[in-house]
Amino acid sequence: MIDLKLPKLPDRTPVKITITVMPDLYRLLQDYVAAYAEAYGHEEPLTELIPAMLASFIESDRGFMKRRRSLMGQNE
């Protein structure tokens, strides 16, 4: 087997989830869609922005990421 520098790509199969949000949060999300369009000159659908928003939030949570790294180290 060839030894490549690039590791095998992880599973990238999308997983669909459904959530219910309160009307106030929905209005905030709609306002965010508008602000995004104003900032970047291109409107993205809310369904495209939510995953990016969640990923950004989780990646910025230092406590969670530290815990996750320590748990992943235990599994090796």
Protein Blocks (a to p, Z undefined) as FASTA:
>chain_A
ZZdfbdcdddfbdcdddddddfklmmmmmmmmmmmmmmnopacdfklmmmmmmmmmmmmm
mklmmmmmmmmmmmZZ
